Amino acid sequence: MTRDSIINKRLIGLFLLGFLLFNYPFVSLFNLPVFVLGFPLLYAYLFAAWAVYIVLIVLIIHSRPRGES
């Protein structure tokens, strides 16, 4: 497999993960009257999931295949 096809497959998987993380049924699980560091749980979840999602995108885009330096 070429490097581009591996990256494309990982990005498609990441898209599906993002679809799951930010879709209504899953997001509604965090819509509770609970506060995390002074922020509602829903806002804390959305911010944290978004930040992790961006970090995963960067790691996938800038990853090098094994054996390449």
Secondary structure as UniProt FT lines:
FT   HELIX           3..21
FT   HELIX           24..27
FT   HELIX           28..30
FT   STRAND          35..36
FT   TURN            37..38
FT   STRAND          39..40
FT   HELIX           41..61
FT   TURN            66..67
//
